[in-house]
Amino acid sequence: MTVTREFFTFLTCIAMLMVYQCKGDRLPPPTGLSYRWLDPFTVNVSWQKPRGVADGEVQYKYRRMKDATDNSLACSEWRNFTENLLTEETGSDRWTFEVWTVGSQNCGKSLNDSTHVPVTIHAPKPRAEMKDIKCFISNGDANCSWISGGQPFNVTYRTCGHTEKVLKRLKECDQPYSGRTRNGCYLESDAVLNNICMVVATEAGQSTFKPALMIHSPKLNIKEENNSLNLSWTLPKIINDKCWELKVCFKQCNMPKECRTLNYETQPMQVTYDKRCRYEFQSRAKTTNYCGNISSDFGDVVFYGTNEPPDETLTVVAIVIPIILSACIILSCYCFRRHSSIICPIIPDPSAIFKEMMMNGNKEVKTAEESLYTPMPEPVESCKITLIAENSVLQQNS
């Protein structure tokens, strides 16, 4: 047990000595960091050679502070770098980079890398914030616009990049316009497709950005055929048709919305058609990952058909028939109870009838005789004969 402790203590001391020695041999950091703007988008950062090292003995790494987790940075023997910095991309008019020295034979992370030296870069002018920046492109032109404070402005643009050739292509917009809510500029569409960078300068400052390339939502054509709806669309010819994909969302009656993603070759899109339902269609287009980044917003809702009231025959039958049957049953029970003596008369017991006949036979016979028909006696007038004398009769006759 004592030997194990001593061995562990020995290894710990060796490790601490190695770390201390490595820290003591760290490379000197770069010095004299400075920067200069080559144009409104492009900055060049440079520094001096570290003290005590000769040319070719070391290399350098740099990164923006927000990318502190990136471990795949390339090494360079040059003591400067050039970057495009856009205010609307980061939402700020200042950026911080850090530069450090690495060994020429060991570009990866090692214990003898120098400390990181930061440098904060400020934009040439304060940031003038722009909102909802869009650039609608078509076959003939490009309309780039934004929402701003309504101040007078000046627009310049060029293809993004930081080569010497690209830096010389900065030109001014010759078709600016101002609207009630949006300001903008008409550009050449080929410049937009080449990934442009724009700067809008006002009295308050300037804003630099890369406009989002957009197209207007494609118009949907709907054709009814048999029991289905065929949907087709037309997209601008600014790029190859196979680069486009379309997202169509539709809804019928009160059913949940359903969305489908289609490419150019899958049109027309077929949807089963129920003539009792109204259909709602909405679509948007975007390019695939291999054809740049152009998209559209969802267009206006397109309606087709009308909602018919549902067939309520079965519902009525299911409600009315039970009611009628119930009423009939109630009436039947009432009539049966009211006329039960007629419908179901009381039948006397035959034995009781026979017994009564034996005991009361004579009474019944008498009763039967009394019940026979007896004619009413007719009234008889009594005759009274009076004898008269013969002479008196004759006298009366004479």
KEKE-3310 file (N, C-alpha, C; in steps of 0.2 Angstrom, whole numbers, plus 5000, padded with zeros to 4 digits):
npx = (5004:5010:5020:5012:5006:5017:5022:5011:5012:5024:5021:5012:5020:5029:5020:5015:5027:5029:5019:5021:5033:5029:5020:5029:5036:5028:5023:5027:5014:5005:5008:5004:4991:4980:4967:4959:4947:4943:4932:4915:4910:4921:4935:4952:4963:4978:4995:5010:5025:5028:5039:5056:5055:5059:5056:5045:5045:5034:5016:4999:4983:4966:4950:4932:4925:4912:4913:4919:4918:4923:4934:4940:4949:4960:4977:4989:5002:5003:5003:4990:4973:4957:4941:4923:4911:4895:4883:4869:4869:4874:4868:4875:4887:4900:4913:4922:4938:4950:4967:4981:4997:5004:5013:5024:5025:5015:5000:4988:4978:4988:4999:5008:5003:5001:4995:4978:4975:4965:4955:4945:4933:4927:4913:4914:4904:4891:4878:4863:4848:4839:4824:4815:4821:4821:4823:4816:4817:4815:4813:4818:4823:4828:4821:4825:4821:4817:4812:4813:4817:4812:4821:4832:4842:4856:4862:4873:4882:4889:4896:4897:4912:4930:4941:4953:4949:4935:4933:4934:4922:4912:4897:4885:4868:4856:4843:4834:4820:4807:4794:4778:4779:4790:4807:4818:4827:4830:4839:4852:4847:4856:4867:4861:4859:4872:4875:4875:4881:4875:4875:4867:4866:4863:4859:4860:4868:4875:4870:4874:4872:4867:4855:4840:4836:4822:4807:4791:4776:4772:4759:4745:4737:4722:4713:4699:4696:4688:4686:4695:4707:4718:4734:4744:4759:4769:4785:4798:4811:4824:4833:4838:4825:4824:4829:4820:4808:4792:4781:4765:4751:4735:4717:4702:4685:4681:4692:4709:4724:4734:4750:4761:4777:4784:4794:4799:4797:4786:4774:4758:4750:4739:4724:4711:4695:4681:4665:4656:4663:4673:4689:4705:4719:4737:4753:4771:4788:4805:4823:4833:4846:4857:4857:4858:4851:4836:4819:4801:4787:4772:4759:4743:4728:4720:4704:4693:4678:4663:4656:4644:4628:4628:4621:4606:4597:4598:4600:4588:4579:4584:4580:4567:4559:4561:4554:4541:4537:4538:4527:4517:4517:4514:4501:4494:4495:4487:4474:4472:4472:4460:4450:4450:4440:4433:4442:4448:4438:4430:4431:4419:4420:4418:4414:4408:4397:4390:4387:4379:4368:4363:4359:4350:4340:4325:4322:4328:4320:4308:4311:4314:4301:4294:4300:4294:4285:4270:4254:4245:4229:4214:4203:4186:4170:4155:4139:4122:4106:4091:4074:4060:4043:4032:4024:4029:4039:4035:4029:4038:4044:4035)
npy = (4994:5006:5007:5009:5022:5030:5028:5034:5047:5051:5050:5061:5072:5072:5074:5087:5094:5093:5100:5113:5115:5115:5126:5136:5136:5142:5150:5166:5179:5187:5205:5222:5224:5229:5238:5241:5249:5243:5245:5249:5236:5228:5223:5224:5216:5217:5213:5213:5204:5191:5194:5188:5177:5170:5172:5161:5152:5151:5150:5157:5159:5164:5170:5174:5181:5176:5163:5154:5141:5134:5123:5120:5128:5136:5137:5150:5158:5171:5188:5194:5196:5196:5201:5200:5211:5213:5224:5221:5207:5203:5211:5222:5235:5233:5221:5208:5200:5187:5184:5172:5164:5149:5134:5131:5118:5111:5113:5110:5111:5114:5113:5123:5134:5152:5165:5172:5186:5199:5210:5223:5228:5242:5248:5259:5269:5274:5261:5261:5256:5244:5236:5221:5217:5214:5206:5206:5197:5195:5191:5202:5212:5218:5221:5228:5231:5239:5242:5258:5273:5283:5293:5303:5294:5284:5272:5260:5246:5229:5214:5201:5198:5198:5200:5208:5212:5211:5221:5233:5234:5241:5251:5264:5265:5268:5269:5273:5273:5280:5275:5275:5267:5258:5259:5258:5251:5248:5235:5227:5211:5201:5204:5202:5189:5185:5186:5198:5212:5226:5243:5255:5271:5284:5300:5297:5286:5271:5256:5239:5225:5209:5206:5196:5185:5184:5178:5182:5174:5159:5158:5148:5136:5129:5115:5106:5089:5074:5066:5073:5087:5096:5103:5116:5126:5141:5146:5158:5161:5162:5154:5136:5126:5114:5117:5121:5119:5116:5120:5115:5119:5113:5113:5105:5107:5105:5099:5095:5105:5100:5097:5097:5093:5097:5094:5101:5092:5084:5090:5090:5093:5081:5081:5073:5076:5082:5087:5093:5101:5115:5120:5126:5133:5136:5142:5141:5144:5138:5137:5122:5115:5115:5125:5138:5151:5155:5161:5161:5170:5163:5163:5172:5165:5153:5149:5136:5128:5126:5125:5113:5111:5098:5081:5078:5068:5055:5059:5065:5055:5046:5053:5056:5045:5036:5045:5045:5031:5030:5038:5031:5019:5024:5029:5017:5010:5018:5017:5003:5002:5010:5003:4990:4981:4978:4973:4963:4954:4948:4932:4920:4908:4891:4881:4887:4893:4881:4876:4886:4885:4872:4875:4885:4882:4881:4894:4900:4895:4900:4913:4913:4910:4922:4930:4928:4934:4942:4946:4961:4964:4966:4980:4977:4981:4983:4976:4983:4977:4983:4981:4985:4990:4985:4993:5005:5005:5005:5016:5025:5022:5027)
npz = (5000:5004:4994:4983:4985:4985:4972:4965:4969:4964:4950:4949:4952:4941:4931:4934:4933:4919:4914:4919:4913:4899:4899:4902:4890:4880:4865:4859:4859:4845:4841:4841:4834:4822:4811:4796:4785:4769:4761:4762:4766:4769:4779:4784:4794:4803:4810:4820:4819:4831:4846:4846:4838:4822:4804:4797:4807:4815:4814:4811:4819:4818:4824:4825:4839:4843:4837:4846:4849:4838:4831:4820:4813:4800:4798:4795:4787:4785:4791:4792:4789:4779:4779:4776:4783:4789:4795:4797:4797:4809:4817:4823:4825:4828:4830:4837:4836:4838:4839:4838:4841:4833:4832:4818:4814:4820:4818:4824:4840:4853:4868:4868:4861:4859:4870:4867:4857:4858:4846:4843:4831:4824:4815:4800:4801:4812:4815:4805:4807:4797:4792:4788:4775:4758:4742:4727:4713:4695:4678:4671:4680:4697:4712:4726:4743:4758:4775:4783:4792:4784:4780:4769:4758:4752:4740:4738:4729:4727:4721:4733:4742:4744:4736:4726:4713:4715:4724:4717:4710:4716:4715:4712:4715:4702:4701:4713:4724:4734:4746:4754:4765:4762:4756:4742:4728:4711:4704:4693:4688:4686:4694:4707:4707:4708:4721:4730:4740:4749:4753:4763:4765:4777:4785:4798:4799:4793:4784:4781:4771:4765:4754:4755:4743:4733:4726:4718:4724:4716:4703:4705:4694:4692:4687:4684:4683:4679:4694:4701:4705:4696:4698:4692:4689:4686:4685:4687:4674:4679:4683:4681:4678:4685:4697:4706:4719:4725:4738:4742:4751:4756:4760:4763:4765:4782:4786:4793:4788:4774:4768:4754:4746:4731:4716:4700:4690:4695:4692:4684:4700:4708:4716:4726:4722:4730:4727:4736:4744:4748:4743:4748:4743:4745:4741:4740:4734:4733:4730:4728:4738:4731:4722:4725:4736:4735:4737:4740:4748:4756:4745:4741:4747:4737:4731:4728:4722:4732:4749:4752:4761:4773:4770:4778:4779:4785:4798:4801:4799:4809:4820:4820:4817:4829:4838:4833:4834:4848:4851:4846:4853:4866:4864:4860:4872:4880:4874:4876:4889:4892:4885:4890:4895:4884:4875:4882:4889:4905:4908:4915:4928:4923:4932:4943:4937:4934:4946:4952:4943:4947:4960:4960:4951:4950:4952:4942:4932:4934:4933:4920:4915:4919:4911:4899:4885:4887:4882:4882:4890:4881:4881:4886:4882:4891:4888:4888:4889:4884:4887:4877:4874:4862:4855:4858:4850:4837:4837:4837:4825:4816)
capx = (5000:5015:5023:5007:5005:5024:5022:5006:5015:5029:5018:5009:5025:5031:5015:5015:5033:5029:5014:5024:5038:5026:5018:5035:5039:5023:5025:5025:5008:5006:5008:5002:4985:4976:4963:4957:4942:4944:4926:4910:4909:4927:4940:4958:4966:4985:4998:5017:5028:5030:5046:5060:5054:5061:5051:5044:5045:5027:5010:4994:4976:4961:4943:4928:4923:4906:4914:4924:4918:4925:4940:4943:4952:4966:4983:4991:5009:5002:5001:4984:4967:4952:4934:4917:4907:4889:4880:4863:4870:4876:4864:4879:4892:4906:4915:4929:4942:4956:4973:4986:5003:5005:5020:5024:5025:5009:4994:4982:4979:4994:5000:5013:5000:5002:4989:4974:4975:4958:4955:4938:4933:4921:4911:4916:4899:4886:4873:4857:4845:4834:4820:4812:4825:4819:4825:4812:4820:4811:4817:4821:4826:4828:4818:4827:4818:4817:4808:4817:4814:4810:4826:4835:4847:4861:4863:4879:4882:4894:4896:4901:4919:4935:4947:4955:4944:4928:4932:4933:4915:4907:4894:4879:4861:4854:4835:4831:4813:4804:4787:4775:4781:4796:4812:4821:4831:4830:4846:4852:4846:4862:4871:4858:4861:4879:4876:4877:4881:4873:4876:4862:4869:4858:4862:4861:4873:4874:4868:4877:4868:4866:4848:4837:4834:4815:4802:4784:4773:4770:4752:4742:4732:4718:4709:4695:4696:4685:4685:4702:4709:4725:4737:4750:4761:4774:4791:4802:4816:4830:4838:4836:4818:4825:4832:4814:4804:4786:4777:4758:4746:4728:4712:4695:4679:4684:4698:4716:4728:4739:4755:4766:4783:4785:4799:4797:4794:4780:4767:4753:4749:4733:4720:4705:4690:4674:4661:4652:4668:4677:4696:4709:4726:4742:4760:4778:4793:4812:4827:4836:4852:4863:4855:4858:4846:4830:4813:4796:4783:4766:4755:4736:4724:4716:4698:4689:4672:4659:4654:4637:4626:4628:4614:4604:4591:4599:4599:4581:4576:4586:4577:4559:4556:4560:4548:4534:4536:4536:4520:4512:4517:4510:4494:4492:4494:4481:4468:4471:4469:4453:4445:4452:4435:4430:4447:4450:4432:4431:4427:4417:4423:4413:4412:4404:4391:4386:4385:4374:4362:4360:4356:4345:4337:4319:4322:4330:4315:4303:4313:4313:4294:4292:4303:4291:4280:4263:4250:4241:4222:4211:4197:4179:4164:4149:4133:4116:4100:4085:4068:4055:4037:4031:4020:4033:4044:4031:4027:4045:4045:4030)
capy = (5000:5012:5008:5012:5029:5033:5028:5039:5054:5052:5052:5067:5077:5072:5078:5094:5097:5093:5105:5119:5116:5117:5133:5140:5136:5145:5154:5173:5181:5193:5211:5228:5222:5235:5236:5247:5247:5244:5248:5249:5229:5224:5225:5220:5216:5215:5213:5212:5197:5191:5195:5182:5172:5171:5171:5154:5147:5151:5152:5161:5157:5169:5168:5179:5178:5172:5157:5152:5134:5131:5120:5118:5134:5134:5141:5155:5161:5178:5192:5198:5193:5201:5198:5205:5212:5216:5226:5218:5200:5202:5216:5226:5239:5231:5214:5206:5195:5186:5181:5169:5161:5142:5131:5130:5111:5109:5118:5109:5114:5111:5117:5129:5140:5158:5168:5175:5193:5202:5216:5225:5232:5247:5250:5266:5274:5270:5257:5263:5249:5242:5231:5217:5218:5209:5208:5202:5196:5193:5190:5208:5217:5216:5226:5227:5236:5238:5247:5262:5279:5288:5298:5302:5288:5283:5265:5257:5238:5226:5207:5200:5195:5203:5200:5215:5213:5212:5228:5238:5234:5245:5256:5267:5263:5274:5269:5273:5275:5280:5274:5277:5262:5255:5262:5253:5252:5243:5233:5222:5205:5197:5206:5199:5182:5184:5186:5205:5216:5232:5248:5260:5277:5290:5305:5294:5281:5266:5249:5235:5219:5204:5205:5189:5184:5181:5179:5182:5167:5157:5158:5141:5135:5123:5112:5100:5083:5068:5067:5076:5093:5096:5110:5117:5133:5144:5149:5163:5158:5165:5148:5130:5124:5108:5119:5124:5114:5120:5118:5117:5117:5114:5111:5104:5107:5107:5094:5098:5107:5095:5101:5093:5097:5094:5097:5103:5086:5081:5094:5093:5089:5079:5081:5070:5082:5081:5093:5096:5104:5121:5119:5132:5132:5141:5139:5145:5141:5139:5133:5116:5116:5115:5130:5145:5152:5160:5158:5166:5169:5160:5168:5172:5159:5152:5145:5132:5125:5128:5120:5112:5108:5090:5077:5077:5064:5050:5062:5066:5048:5043:5057:5057:5038:5034:5049:5042:5024:5031:5041:5025:5015:5027:5029:5010:5008:5022:5014:4997:5003:5013:4998:4983:4977:4975:4969:4957:4953:4944:4925:4917:4901:4887:4877:4892:4893:4875:4876:4891:4882:4867:4877:4890:4880:4883:4901:4902:4893:4905:4920:4913:4911:4929:4935:4927:4939:4942:4951:4966:4962:4971:4982:4974:4986:4979:4978:4983:4976:4986:4978:4990:4988:4984:4999:5011:5005:5006:5023:5028:5021:5031)
capz = (5000:5004:4988:4978:4986:4983:4965:4963:4971:4959:4944:4950:4952:4935:4927:4936:4930:4912:4912:4920:4908:4893:4900:4901:4883:4876:4860:4861:4855:4840:4844:4836:4830:4819:4806:4791:4781:4762:4758:4768:4768:4769:4783:4784:4801:4802:4816:4819:4821:4839:4848:4848:4833:4815:4799:4795:4813:4818:4810:4815:4819:4821:4824:4828:4846:4843:4835:4850:4849:4831:4832:4813:4810:4797:4800:4790:4789:4784:4797:4791:4785:4776:4780:4774:4789:4788:4801:4798:4798:4816:4821:4827:4821:4830:4830:4840:4833:4842:4835:4842:4837:4834:4829:4811:4813:4824:4817:4829:4846:4857:4874:4867:4858:4863:4872:4862:4858:4855:4843:4842:4825:4824:4808:4798:4803:4816:4812:4803:4807:4792:4794:4783:4769:4753:4735:4723:4707:4690:4672:4669:4685:4704:4716:4733:4747:4766:4780:4787:4795:4779:4779:4763:4758:4746:4740:4733:4730:4723:4722:4739:4742:4746:4731:4723:4708:4717:4728:4712:4707:4720:4711:4715:4712:4699:4701:4719:4725:4741:4746:4761:4770:4760:4752:4738:4723:4706:4702:4688:4691:4686:4700:4712:4707:4710:4728:4731:4746:4748:4759:4763:4770:4779:4789:4805:4799:4787:4786:4776:4772:4760:4754:4754:4736:4733:4720:4720:4725:4709:4702:4704:4689:4695:4682:4687:4678:4682:4701:4704:4703:4693:4700:4689:4691:4682:4689:4683:4671:4681:4684:4678:4681:4690:4704:4710:4722:4727:4744:4742:4757:4754:4765:4761:4771:4789:4788:4794:4782:4772:4764:4750:4743:4724:4712:4694:4686:4697:4691:4688:4706:4708:4723:4725:4722:4733:4724:4741:4748:4746:4743:4749:4741:4746:4739:4740:4730:4735:4727:4731:4741:4726:4717:4729:4741:4732:4740:4740:4754:4754:4741:4743:4747:4731:4733:4722:4724:4738:4754:4752:4767:4773:4769:4785:4779:4789:4804:4802:4800:4816:4826:4819:4818:4836:4841:4830:4837:4855:4852:4844:4859:4871:4862:4861:4880:4883:4872:4878:4896:4892:4883:4892:4896:4878:4872:4886:4894:4910:4907:4922:4929:4922:4938:4947:4933:4934:4953:4952:4940:4951:4967:4959:4945:4949:4952:4935:4927:4935:4930:4913:4913:4919:4906:4892:4882:4889:4878:4886:4889:4878:4885:4884:4884:4893:4884:4892:4884:4887:4883:4876:4872:4854:4853:4858:4844:4831:4837:4835:4818:4812)
cpx = (5004:5018:5018:5006:5012:5024:5017:5009:5020:5026:5015:5014:5028:5026:5015:5021:5033:5024:5017:5030:5035:5023:5024:5038:5033:5025:5023:5019:5010:5005:5006:4996:4982:4972:4962:4952:4944:4938:4921:4908:4915:4932:4946:4962:4973:4988:5006:5019:5030:5037:5049:5059:5056:5055:5051:5044:5038:5022:5005:4987:4972:4954:4939:4926:4917:4907:4919:4924:4921:4933:4944:4946:4959:4971:4986:4998:5009:5000:4995:4979:4962:4946:4929:4913:4901:4885:4873:4863:4871:4871:4869:4884:4899:4907:4922:4932:4947:4961:4978:4991:5003:5011:5019:5023:5019:5004:4988:4983:4984:4995:5005:5010:5001:4995:4985:4974:4969:4959:4947:4938:4926:4919:4913:4911:4894:4881:4866:4852:4839:4830:4817:4815:4824:4822:4821:4815:4815:4816:4821:4825:4825:4825:4820:4824:4818:4813:4813:4813:4811:4815:4829:4841:4851:4862:4869:4879:4887:4893:4900:4907:4924:4942:4948:4950:4937:4928:4932:4926:4910:4904:4887:4873:4858:4846:4833:4824:4812:4797:4785:4778:4788:4800:4815:4825:4831:4837:4846:4851:4852:4867:4868:4860:4868:4881:4879:4877:4879:4874:4871:4864:4864:4862:4864:4866:4872:4873:4871:4873:4868:4858:4846:4834:4827:4812:4795:4781:4771:4762:4750:4737:4728:4713:4705:4695:4694:4683:4691:4703:4717:4728:4743:4752:4767:4779:4795:4808:4823:4836:4835:4829:4819:4828:4826:4811:4798:4783:4770:4754:4739:4724:4706:4690:4682:4689:4704:4719:4733:4744:4759:4771:4784:4791:4795:4794:4788:4773:4764:4752:4741:4730:4713:4699:4683:4670:4657:4657:4671:4684:4700:4716:4731:4749:4765:4783:4800:4816:4830:4843:4858:4862:4855:4853:4841:4824:4807:4792:4777:4762:4748:4733:4720:4710:4695:4684:4668:4657:4646:4634:4626:4621:4612:4598:4592:4598:4592:4578:4578:4583:4570:4556:4556:4554:4542:4533:4535:4529:4515:4511:4513:4503:4491:4491:4488:4475:4467:4469:4462:4448:4447:4446:4432:4436:4448:4444:4434:4427:4426:4420:4417:4410:4407:4397:4387:4383:4379:4367:4359:4356:4350:4341:4330:4318:4324:4324:4309:4305:4313:4306:4292:4295:4299:4286:4273:4259:4246:4233:4219:4205:4190:4174:4158:4143:4127:4110:4094:4078:4063:4048:4036:4028:4024:4038:4041:4030:4033:4046:4041:4032)
cpy = (5006:5013:5011:5020:5033:5034:5033:5046:5056:5054:5059:5073:5077:5076:5085:5098:5098:5099:5112:5120:5118:5124:5138:5141:5139:5150:5161:5175:5187:5200:5217:5227:5229:5233:5242:5244:5248:5246:5247:5241:5226:5227:5221:5221:5213:5216:5212:5205:5197:5192:5188:5177:5174:5170:5164:5149:5146:5152:5155:5158:5163:5167:5174:5176:5174:5165:5153:5144:5130:5129:5118:5124:5133:5139:5145:5157:5169:5182:5197:5194:5198:5197:5203:5205:5216:5218:5222:5210:5199:5206:5221:5230:5238:5224:5213:5200:5193:5182:5178:5165:5153:5140:5130:5122:5108:5114:5116:5112:5110:5116:5123:5134:5146:5160:5171:5182:5196:5208:5217:5230:5236:5248:5257:5271:5270:5266:5261:5257:5249:5236:5228:5219:5212:5211:5203:5202:5193:5192:5196:5212:5214:5222:5225:5233:5234:5243:5251:5268:5284:5293:5297:5297:5288:5276:5264:5249:5236:5218:5206:5197:5200:5202:5207:5217:5214:5219:5234:5239:5238:5251:5258:5265:5269:5274:5269:5275:5275:5279:5276:5273:5259:5260:5257:5255:5246:5242:5229:5215:5200:5198:5203:5192:5180:5185:5193:5207:5223:5236:5253:5265:5282:5295:5302:5289:5277:5259:5244:5228:5215:5203:5198:5189:5181:5182:5179:5175:5165:5156:5150:5141:5129:5121:5106:5095:5077:5070:5069:5083:5093:5103:5110:5124:5135:5147:5153:5159:5160:5160:5142:5128:5118:5110:5121:5118:5119:5116:5120:5114:5118:5111:5111:5104:5109:5102:5098:5100:5101:5099:5095:5097:5093:5097:5098:5098:5083:5085:5090:5089:5088:5079:5078:5076:5079:5087:5096:5100:5110:5119:5126:5130:5137:5138:5144:5141:5142:5135:5127:5119:5117:5121:5137:5145:5157:5157:5163:5165:5165:5165:5168:5166:5158:5147:5142:5128:5128:5123:5119:5109:5101:5087:5075:5072:5058:5053:5063:5060:5045:5047:5056:5050:5036:5038:5046:5035:5025:5033:5035:5021:5018:5027:5022:5008:5012:5019:5007:4997:5005:5007:4991:4979:4974:4971:4963:4956:4948:4937:4922:4910:4896:4883:4881:4892:4887:4874:4880:4888:4876:4870:4882:4888:4882:4891:4904:4901:4898:4912:4919:4914:4918:4933:4934:4933:4938:4947:4955:4964:4968:4974:4980:4979:4981:4981:4978:4982:4979:4984:4984:4987:4989:4991:5005:5011:5007:5014:5027:5028:5026:5038)
cpz = (5000:4998:4983:4979:4984:4975:4962:4964:4966:4952:4944:4949:4945:4930:4928:4933:4923:4910:4913:4915:4901:4893:4899:4894:4878:4871:4862:4856:4850:4844:4838:4832:4828:4814:4802:4786:4773:4758:4763:4770:4771:4774:4783:4791:4800:4809:4815:4821:4828:4840:4849:4843:4826:4810:4797:4801:4816:4812:4815:4814:4821:4820:4827:4835:4847:4840:4839:4851:4843:4832:4825:4810:4806:4799:4794:4792:4788:4790:4796:4788:4783:4777:4778:4781:4788:4794:4802:4798:4805:4820:4826:4823:4824:4831:4833:4838:4839:4838:4840:4838:4839:4831:4822:4810:4816:4823:4822:4835:4850:4864:4874:4863:4862:4865:4866:4863:4854:4851:4841:4836:4825:4816:4806:4800:4807:4812:4811:4802:4801:4794:4787:4776:4764:4746:4731:4716:4702:4684:4670:4674:4692:4708:4724:4737:4754:4769:4784:4790:4790:4778:4772:4763:4751:4746:4735:4734:4725:4724:4729:4738:4744:4742:4729:4717:4710:4721:4723:4709:4711:4715:4714:4711:4709:4698:4708:4719:4733:4741:4753:4766:4769:4756:4748:4732:4718:4704:4696:4691:4691:4692:4706:4713:4708:4717:4730:4738:4745:4755:4758:4768:4771:4783:4796:4805:4792:4789:4780:4777:4765:4759:4752:4747:4736:4727:4722:4720:4718:4709:4701:4699:4691:4689:4685:4681:4682:4690:4705:4702:4702:4694:4696:4691:4686:4686:4685:4680:4672:4682:4681:4682:4686:4696:4708:4713:4725:4733:4743:4748:4755:4760:4762:4766:4777:4791:4789:4788:4781:4767:4760:4747:4736:4721:4705:4690:4689:4696:4684:4695:4706:4716:4722:4726:4725:4731:4730:4746:4744:4747:4744:4748:4743:4744:4740:4737:4733:4731:4731:4734:4737:4721:4720:4734:4739:4735:4739:4747:4751:4751:4744:4743:4740:4733:4727:4725:4730:4742:4753:4759:4767:4772:4776:4785:4784:4797:4806:4803:4807:4821:4826:4820:4825:4840:4839:4834:4845:4856:4851:4850:4865:4870:4863:4868:4882:4881:4875:4886:4897:4890:4884:4893:4890:4875:4875:4891:4899:4909:4914:4922:4928:4928:4942:4943:4934:4941:4954:4949:4944:4957:4965:4952:4944:4949:4945:4930:4928:4932:4923:4911:4913:4914:4899:4891:4884:4886:4883:4885:4886:4882:4882:4887:4886:4890:4889:4888:4888:4883:4883:4874:4865:4852:4853:4852:4838:4831:4835:4828:4814:4813)
residu = (MET:THR:VAL:THR:ARG:GLU:PHE:PHE:THR:PHE:LEU:THR:CYS:ILE:ALA:MET:LEU:MET:VAL:TYR:GLN:CYS:LYS:GLY:ASP:ARG:LEU:PRO:PRO:PRO:THR:GLY:LEU:SER:TYR:ARG:TRP:LEU:ASP:PRO:PHE:THR:VAL:ASN:VAL:SER:TRP:GLN:LYS:PRO:ARG:GLY:VAL:ALA:ASP:GLY:GLU:VAL:GLN:TYR:LYS:TYR:ARG:ARG:MET:LYS:ASP:ALA:THR:ASP:ASN:SER:LEU:ALA:CYS:SER:GLU:TRP:ARG:ASN:PHE:THR:GLU:ASN:LEU:LEU:THR:GLU:GLU:THR:GLY:SER:ASP:ARG:TRP:THR:PHE:GLU:VAL:TRP:THR:VAL:GLY:SER:GLN:ASN:CYS:GLY:LYS:SER:LEU:ASN:ASP:SER:THR:HIS:VAL:PRO:VAL:THR:ILE:HIS:ALA:PRO:LYS:PRO:ARG:ALA:GLU:MET:LYS:ASP:ILE:LYS:CYS:PHE:ILE:SER:ASN:GLY:ASP:ALA:ASN:CYS:SER:TRP:ILE:SER:GLY:GLY:GLN:PRO:PHE:ASN:VAL:THR:TYR:ARG:THR:CYS:GLY:HIS:THR:GLU:LYS:VAL:LEU:LYS:ARG:LEU:LYS:GLU:CYS:ASP:GLN:PRO:TYR:SER:GLY:ARG:THR:ARG:ASN:GLY:CYS:TYR:LEU:GLU:SER:ASP:ALA:VAL:LEU:ASN:ASN:ILE:CYS:MET:VAL:VAL:ALA:THR:GLU:ALA:GLY:GLN:SER:THR:PHE:LYS:PRO:ALA:LEU:MET:ILE:HIS:SER:PRO:LYS:LEU:ASN:ILE:LYS:GLU:GLU:ASN:ASN:SER:LEU:ASN:LEU:SER:TRP:THR:LEU:PRO:LYS:ILE:ILE:ASN:ASP:LYS:CYS:TRP:GLU:LEU:LYS:VAL:CYS:PHE:LYS:GLN:CYS:ASN:MET:PRO:LYS:GLU:CYS:ARG:THR:LEU:ASN:TYR:GLU:THR:GLN:PRO:MET:GLN:VAL:THR:TYR:ASP:LYS:ARG:CYS:ARG:TYR:GLU:PHE:GLN:SER:ARG:ALA:LYS:THR:THR:ASN:TYR:CYS:GLY:ASN:ILE:SER:SER:ASP:PHE:GLY:ASP:VAL:VAL:PHE:TYR:GLY:THR:ASN:GLU:PRO:PRO:ASP:GLU:THR:LEU:THR:VAL:VAL:ALA:ILE:VAL:ILE:PRO:ILE:ILE:LEU:SER:ALA:CYS:ILE:ILE:LEU:SER:CYS:TYR:CYS:PHE:ARG:ARG:HIS:SER:SER:ILE:ILE:CYS:PRO:ILE:ILE:PRO:ASP:PRO:SER:ALA:ILE:PHE:LYS:GLU:MET:MET:MET:ASN:GLY:ASN:LYS:GLU:VAL:LYS:THR:ALA:GLU:GLU:SER:LEU:TYR:THR:PRO:MET:PRO:GLU:PRO:VAL:GLU:SER:CYS:LYS:ILE:THR:LEU:ILE:ALA:GLU:ASN:SER:VAL:LEU:GLN:GLN:ASN:SER)
# end
